[in-house]
Amino acid sequence: MKTLHAPLLLLALLTAQAGAGQSLIEHAQVIPMTGEVVLEGHSVLVRDGRIAAICAPGAPCGDGDAEIIDGTGKFLIPGLIDMHAHTNPGDLLAMEVETREMARRVQSQQLRQYVMFGVTTLRDTAGGPANLEIRERIERGEAIGPRIFTALGAMDGDPPLHAATTPFATGEEAATHVFNMAAAGYDFVKIYSTLPQPVFDAIVEAADEVGLPVVGHVPMPIDVEYALRRGMRSIEHLSGYDVACAGPEAGIEPTMDDVYQGMNYCTPEKIRQLAEMTTRYEAWNCPTLIVQDNVKSEWDRYTVFNEEEAGYTPPMLRIFQEYLYDIFRPRARAGLKAARIPRMGWSRR
């Protein structure tokens, strides 16, 4: 039995990477998230990668065979979960060998950084084969990273909202894609903004057949309550509610100039009604409002830079932010910025 003296962030890493065997984190300030309480001087036993016991000071904890981690003076929390992440480095098979290896290193670095900051689970809402590959390496103990749940890209209508999504013109094509996704080992289906109702229905039916939840953007041509009634389990970015607030008279179209602009039509009463409607269905909202908030005006794009924040920003995220500037034109970005107050109004519901 040996004792490790580790900073808090390493405690999260060690518990996330624990496989077979036992680890005992002693004398920590434990925040169990079961109430507004800090358990002072408690110990946590991790067995085979799972929390087996939380023990009071002086109480026996485990059978004496655990590796001891000294948590004195440190705070210990449950692993954090990022419910909307993008870690897929792209189509590796389409890359040159050197570029492919660099992309793998960038993804590996990003996943290690998650664990360093205490994130032990993530849901990648637009993943790919590289996610399945590195997930297997993490599970075998060959790489450091969080537990990964992943989709295969984003399924969109034809034409798609933008080039990063995959278009489907028919329900048959979309259903086949869902079946292939399930067979490959993906965990859920991500849908996007321009899907027409017949293709959306085919996706939902195929996903139900293979047991995959459907998450993503409520397609702009589809009523948000219809999407919930058909079984969408998670709505990203509050999509669909913007179109519902605007109503058909606003003329919102499934284009980059109009996406999310309907939030400017939301009022406290409309938000209240839509929130109450949502509670009737077994669905979650994953707001991920940071996407809209990160889309700055053209002026701020070239004048505002937080050097300290940039030092902790993964390269893939910075590339993604630049991509957002390319697909959102300045006028659309101004509309997103104006809609921040009603977006925040949803957070109080």
C-alpha positions in Angstrom: 0.0 0.0 0.0 1.4 3.4 -1.0 0.2 6.9 -0.3 -0.1 9.6 -3.1 -0.2 13.3 -2.3 -2.2 14.8 -5.2 -3.8 18.1 -6.0 -7.6 18.2 -6.5 -7.5 18.1 -10.2 -5.4 14.9 -10.1 -7.9 13.4 -7.7 -10.5 13.7 -10.4 -8.2 12.2 -13.0 -7.3 9.3 -10.8 -10.9 8.4 -10.0 -11.9 8.8 -13.6 -9.2 6.5 -14.8 -9.6 3.9 -12.0 -10.1 0.5 -13.5 -9.8 -2.8 -11.6 -8.6 -2.5 -8.0 -9.3 0.0 -5.2 -8.4 3.6 -4.4 -9.1 5.3 -1.1 -9.1 9.2 -1.1 -8.7 10.1 2.6 -9.4 13.2 4.7 -11.0 15.2 1.9 -13.6 17.9 2.0 -16.3 16.0 0.1 -19.1 17.8 -1.7 -21.5 15.0 -2.5 -24.1 17.1 -4.4 -26.9 15.4 -2.5 -27.6 18.7 -0.6 -26.0 21.9 0.4 -23.4 20.3 2.6 -19.6 19.7 2.8 -18.5 16.5 4.5 -15.4 17.5 6.3 -12.5 15.1 6.6 -14.4 12.3 4.9 -12.9 9.5 2.8 -14.1 8.0 -0.5 -13.5 4.5 -1.6 -13.4 3.8 -5.3 -13.6 0.2 -6.4 -13.4 -1.0 -10.0 -13.9 2.5 -11.2 -17.0 3.2 -9.1 -17.6 5.0 -5.8 -18.1 2.2 -3.3 -18.4 4.1 0.0 -18.2 7.5 1.6 -16.8 7.2 5.1 -16.9 9.5 8.1 -13.6 10.6 9.8 -12.1 7.7 11.8 -14.5 5.1 10.4 -13.0 2.0 8.6 -13.2 2.3 4.9 -12.4 -0.7 2.7 -10.4 -3.8 3.4 -7.0 -2.2 3.6 -5.9 -3.2 0.1 -6.7 0.2 -1.5 -4.1 2.6 -2.9 -4.2 5.6 -0.5 -4.6 9.1 -2.0 -4.1 11.9 0.6 -6.9 14.5 0.1 -6.0 16.6 3.1 -6.9 20.2 2.5 -8.5 19.4 -0.9 -12.1 19.5 -2.0 -13.5 16.4 -3.8 -16.6 16.5 -6.0 -18.4 14.0 -8.2 -17.1 14.0 -11.8 -18.6 16.8 -14.0 -20.5 16.0 -17.2 -20.3 18.0 -20.4 -23.6 17.4 -22.1 -22.8 19.1 -25.4 -19.3 18.7 -26.6 -17.5 18.6 -30.0 -14.3 16.6 -29.9 -14.3 14.7 -33.2 -11.2 15.8 -35.2 -12.9 15.1 -38.6 -12.7 12.4 -41.2 -9.4 10.8 -40.4 -9.4 8.5 -43.5 -9.6 11.5 -45.8 -6.5 13.1 -44.3 -2.8 12.7 -45.2 -0.9 10.5 -42.7 0.8 13.4 -41.0 -2.4 15.4 -40.7 -4.2 12.4 -39.4 -1.7 11.8 -36.6 -1.8 15.5 -35.7 -5.6 15.4 -35.5 -5.4 12.4 -33.2 -3.0 14.2 -31.0 -5.2 17.3 -30.8 -8.2 15.2 -29.8 -6.2 13.3 -27.3 -5.0 16.6 -25.8 -8.5 17.9 -25.6 -9.8 14.8 -23.8 -7.0 14.9 -21.3 -7.8 18.5 -20.6 -11.4 17.5 -19.8 -10.2 15.1 -17.1 -7.7 17.7 -15.7 -10.7 20.0 -15.1 -12.8 17.3 -13.5 -15.0 16.4 -16.4 -15.3 12.6 -16.3 -18.2 12.1 -18.8 -19.0 13.9 -22.1 -21.7 13.7 -24.7 -20.3 14.5 -28.2 -23.3 15.6 -30.3 -21.5 15.5 -33.6 -18.9 12.8 -33.3 -17.4 10.3 -35.8 -15.3 7.1 -36.0 -12.4 8.8 -34.2 -14.6 9.0 -31.1 -15.3 5.3 -31.2 -11.6 4.6 -31.7 -10.3 6.7 -28.8 -13.2 5.6 -26.6 -12.0 2.0 -26.9 -8.4 3.1 -26.1 -9.7 5.0 -22.9 -11.7 1.9 -21.8 -8.6 -0.3 -22.3 -6.5 2.2 -20.2 -4.3 3.1 -23.2 -5.4 6.8 -23.2 -6.6 9.3 -20.6 -10.1 10.8 -21.1 -13.6 10.9 -19.9 -16.4 8.4 -20.5 -17.7 9.3 -24.0 -21.2 9.1 -25.4 -21.3 10.0 -29.1 -23.5 10.5 -32.2 -22.3 10.2 -35.8 -22.4 13.8 -37.1 -25.7 15.6 -37.5 -28.5 14.5 -39.8 -29.9 17.5 -41.7 -32.3 18.1 -44.6 -31.4 18.6 -48.2 -30.1 21.3 -48.6 -28.5 21.4 -45.1 -28.2 24.4 -42.9 -24.5 24.5 -43.4 -21.7 22.3 -44.8 -20.8 20.6 -41.4 -24.0 18.6 -41.4 -25.0 15.5 -43.5 -28.0 16.1 -45.8 -30.8 13.5 -46.3 -33.4 13.9 -49.0 -35.6 10.9 -48.3 -36.8 9.1 -45.2 -35.4 5.8 -46.6 -31.9 7.1 -46.8 -32.2 8.6 -43.3 -33.5 5.4 -41.7 -30.7 3.4 -43.3 -28.2 5.8 -41.8 -29.7 5.4 -38.4 -29.6 1.6 -38.6 -25.9 1.8 -39.7 -25.2 4.1 -36.8 -26.6 1.7 -34.3 -24.7 -1.2 -35.7 -21.4 0.7 -35.5 -21.9 1.4 -31.8 -23.0 5.0 -31.7 -25.1 6.0 -28.7 -27.7 8.4 -30.0 -29.0 10.3 -33.1 -28.3 14.0 -33.6 -30.7 15.8 -35.9 -30.5 19.3 -37.3 -32.3 22.3 -38.5 -33.7 21.9 -42.1 -35.2 18.4 -41.9 -38.6 18.2 -43.4 -41.3 16.3 -41.4 -41.3 13.1 -43.5 -37.6 12.6 -43.1 -37.8 13.6 -39.4 -40.5 11.0 -38.9 -38.5 8.3 -40.6 -35.5 9.1 -38.3 -37.6 8.9 -35.2 -39.2 5.6 -36.2 -35.8 4.0 -37.1 -34.2 5.3 -33.9 -37.0 3.9 -31.8 -36.6 0.5 -33.6 -32.9 0.2 -32.7 -33.2 1.9 -29.2 -31.3 5.1 -29.9 -32.5 8.4 -28.4 -33.0 11.3 -30.8 -31.5 14.6 -29.7 -30.4 17.9 -31.4 -32.0 20.8 -33.1 -35.7 20.9 -33.5 -36.0 21.2 -37.3 -37.2 24.7 -38.2 -40.0 23.4 -40.4 -41.4 21.4 -37.5 -43.4 22.5 -34.5 -41.6 22.1 -31.2 -44.5 20.3 -29.5 -44.8 17.9 -32.5 -41.1 17.0 -32.1 -41.5 16.4 -28.3 -44.7 14.3 -29.0 -42.7 12.2 -31.4 -40.1 11.4 -28.8 -37.2 13.8 -29.0 -35.3 13.3 -25.7 -33.0 16.3 -25.7 -33.3 19.7 -27.4 -30.0 21.6 -27.9 -29.6 25.4 -27.8 -33.3 26.0 -27.1 -33.9 25.4 -30.8 -37.6 25.2 -31.8 -38.7 27.5 -29.1 -37.4 30.5 -31.1 -39.6 29.5 -34.1 -42.5 29.0 -31.7 -42.1 32.4 -30.2 -41.9 34.1 -33.6 -45.0 32.3 -35.1 -45.7 31.7 -38.8 -46.3 35.4 -39.5 -42.7 36.2 -38.8 -41.6 34.3 -41.9 -38.7 32.5 -40.2 -37.0 30.3 -42.8 -34.5 27.4 -42.3 -31.4 29.4 -43.3 -28.4 30.7 -41.4 -29.8 34.3 -41.6 -32.9 33.2 -39.6 -31.6 30.5 -37.3 -32.3 31.4 -33.6 -33.5 34.9 -34.7 -37.0 34.0 -33.4 -35.7 34.4 -29.9 -36.2 38.1 -30.4 -40.0 37.5 -30.5 -40.0 35.8 -27.1 -41.9 37.4 -24.2 -42.1 36.3 -20.6 -45.6 35.0 -21.2 -44.6 33.0 -24.3 -41.6 31.5 -22.5 -43.9 30.6 -19.6 -46.4 28.8 -21.9 -43.7 27.0 -23.8 -42.0 25.9 -20.6 -45.2 24.5 -19.2 -45.9 22.7 -22.4 -42.5 21.1 -22.3 -43.0 19.7 -18.8 -45.7 17.3 -20.2 -43.0 15.4 -22.1 -40.1 13.2 -21.1 -37.5 15.5 -22.6 -34.5 17.5 -21.5 -33.3 20.9 -22.6 -29.5 21.3 -23.0 -29.3 25.1 -23.6 -25.6 25.4 -24.5 -26.1 29.1 -24.9 -22.4 29.6 -25.0 -22.5 29.0 -28.8 -24.7 32.0 -29.4 -22.8 34.1 -26.9 -19.5 33.3 -28.5 -20.6 34.7 -31.8 -19.4 38.2 -31.6 -20.0 41.2 -33.8 -17.6 41.7 -36.6 -15.9 44.6 -34.6 -15.5 42.4 -31.5 -14.2 39.5 -33.6 -11.0 41.6 -34.4 -10.7 43.7 -31.2 -11.7 41.5 -28.2 -9.2 38.8 -27.1 -8.9 37.3 -23.7 -5.4 35.9 -23.5 -5.9 34.1 -20.3 -9.0 32.3 -21.5 -7.4 31.5 -24.8 -4.7 29.6 -22.9 -7.3 27.1 -21.8 -9.2 26.9 -25.0 -8.7 23.6 -27.0 -7.5 24.2 -30.6 -10.6 22.4 -32.0 -12.9 24.9 -30.1 -11.1 27.9 -31.5 -11.4 26.5 -35.0 -15.1 25.9 -34.4 -15.6 29.5 -33.3 -14.0 30.7 -36.5 -16.3 28.5 -38.5 -19.3 30.1 -36.7 -18.0 33.5 -37.9 -17.9 32.1 -41.5 -21.5 30.8 -41.5 -23.2 33.5 -39.5 -23.1 36.8 -41.4 -22.6 40.1 -39.4 -26.4 41.0 -39.5 -27.3 37.5 -38.2 -24.8 37.8 -35.4 -26.2 41.1 -34.4 -29.6 39.4 -34.1 -28.1 36.7 -31.9 -26.5 39.3 -29.6 -29.8 41.2 -29.3 -31.6 38.0 -28.3 -29.4 37.4 -25.3 -31.9 38.7 -22.8 -34.8 36.4 -23.8 -32.3 33.5 -24.0 -31.4 34.2 -20.4 -35.1 34.4 -19.6 -35.3 30.7 -20.4 -32.8 29.9 -17.7 -35.2 31.1 -15.0 -37.8 28.5 -16.2 
